[in-house]
Amino acid sequence: MTQQEMMNYRADFPLLRESKVAYLDNAATSQRPDCVLDAQRKFYETHNANPLRGLYQLGMDATEDYAAARETVRRFLNAKSDSEIIFTRNATESLNLVAYSYGLHRIGPEDEIVVSIAEHHSNMLPWRMVARQTGATLRYLECTPDGSLPMAELEAKITDKTALVAVAQVSNVFGRTNPMDTIIDLAHKHGAVVVMDAAQSAPHMPIDVQALGVDFVAFSGHKLMGPMGIGVLYGKEELLEEMPPFLSGGEMIEYVTRDKVTYAPLPHKFEAGTVNAAGAVGLAAAIDYLTAIGWDKLHAQEVALTDFALQGLRAMPYVHVIGAEKAEEHCGILTFTVDGVHPHDISAILDAADVAIRAGHHCAQPLMQHLGTPSTARASLFFYNTEEEVQRFLDAVASLRRQMGYGE
Ligand code: PMP
């Protein structure tokens, strides 16, 4: 991407146009371009009615917008059918849906559930709940200090006893991409299903659920420039068909009598109550925006910025970056510690220099314990960040120890 092209894209984002802050917390949530905000506004201004209910034109317009958004998501994931795309509130809700509707019904006391120790709490606690309630055993895949999952570890933990494997495609701490092909092959060989947390990967790489053969995929709209409050669950149709509803009430039924209920067909069986149609429309606009730029361009820009940041951080002997050597293996995520400076102080000092980064346990406390550190700092880059912003970040990191009174 040329500098001019990148600045043109950056100009699409109202917050980036208005704010002086170098926003480097994209793994927590990204910024939204005008087209996403406009799409949501247009829905409310021109087609607002309760989708799937009103038998009048406006209601049908709203239903059509919502269905078109689902089709955009289907194409984005290359799912076979729209029935396999469930709209939720976020990745966390998608993962809980699978835990409650699949896990509690299909997993038993003889089974094992395998999760990586690096999982975000959202892809760990639901499985711990399933293990507790079904009597199944939870097994952790131990990652190396730089975040990789060795083949021997996968082969040792994924066995004939495994009923379900839940892993993130990209870790929110290391930014490393897990070998999903290998994990899915191995799990299927042993008769287990795979739940892939794509919260961090969906904004950065194409996902083809049919090529992967993955059983369930969860992601949030807000990390890929869509609105907050809309998320996606992909599930193989044959699995979703067999699962009972997660939530019940309006919209998810076909027929209800005093003592009987039949459920609506997929995907509506899993979308109880009034849906977030404007959110879905906004998410579809974000997907269109992202895919129009093109993955190759996005990736090249992200790698160039990450490389620049990594080199700058590595030139400071008191800074320790966690994760892979190569910029290509960070997905824009740079998690680090600074000798003698608490991550909360790092974040506060950077904030004073108008640089926004994340500090804390990143909703991955078992991983922090595994790494032997209570918390870390994390800068996360997206294609719309600039070299000037990364330089400002590096200058602020270079000043940290002096500001904390360590001298040079
Ligand atoms: N999984 C991963 C890897 C994440 O990074 C996050 C968000 N930090 C989540 C799940 C949960 O996403 P949400 O809060 O949007 O549900």
Boltz pocket constraint, residues with backbone or C-beta under 6 A from the ligand:
constraints:
  - pocket:
      binder: B
      contacts: [[A, 27], [A, 28], [A, 90], [A, 91], [A, 92], [A, 93], [A, 120], [A, 122], [A, 123], [A, 168], [A, 170], [A, 171], [A, 172], [A, 197], [A, 199], [A, 200], [A, 220], [A, 362], [A, 363]]
      max_distance: 6.0
